[in-house]
Amino acid sequence: MADILFLVRNIFIIILIIFLFLMLWIFVIVRILRKFHKFPIPAFATRLIDNAWRRKFIQKPKLIAERMDLKPGMIVLEIGPGKGSYTKAVAEKVLPNGKVYAIDIQEAVINRLQKRVENEQITNIIPKIDDAYNLSFEDDSIDRIFLITCLPEIPEPVKALKDFKRVLKIGGILSLSELLLDPDYPLRKTEKRWAKEAGLEFLEGFGNFFVYQLNFIKK
């Protein structure tokens, strides 16, 4: 019996090592491909990326929302909402009169989020298709903007950040969250440089090399 358990354990370890090795290679290949050709993460892939393990142990929605200094009544804009887990956490913080506009260029992402909003009867999340380079919002109309592992997917991040700044109110905050496991993961200094080029000022940072959150302010 002991021999069988030993054999099963070794087989499991071998399979786990092979799996991790394959995942590492996939990560490297995808990162190389996206270095030369930027493209949005497919809608189906967001189900794998936005998983319960990540939300519970790594990028906790409620913690990210708390770091944005949200207040009831605020108007918030999220770019790249995925499944809406982070959207929902932020939306709860701005109740009763606040709103969260969740935008994406992919219709499939917006349609799926719209179904979730309707099923869960969330009244202050508004999913819509929009262009990160030319947002359909008035100047100085948004209190907070946030992106979760999304900005590096945008081919021209500084161009997008300039439009984010346009719609932010004076004193408004842009919050960027990144995860090392993301194929497009940028260093902190890279996002700080992008934001500075767009005219935003660094406010505060949280986390570590593996997962971090940076807040920038419009002055």
Secondary structure, 3 states (H helix, E strand, C coil): CHHHHHHHHHHHHHHHHHHHHHHHHHHHHHHHHHHHCCCCCCHHHHHHHCCHHHHHHCCCHHHHHHCCCCCCCCEEEEECCCCCHHHHHHHHHCCCCCEEEEEECCHHHHHHHHHHHHHCCCCCEEEEECCCCCCCCCCCCEEEEEEECCHHHCCCHHHHHHHHHHHEEEEEEEEEEEECCCCCCCCHHHHHHHHHHCCCEEEEEEECCCEEEEEEECC
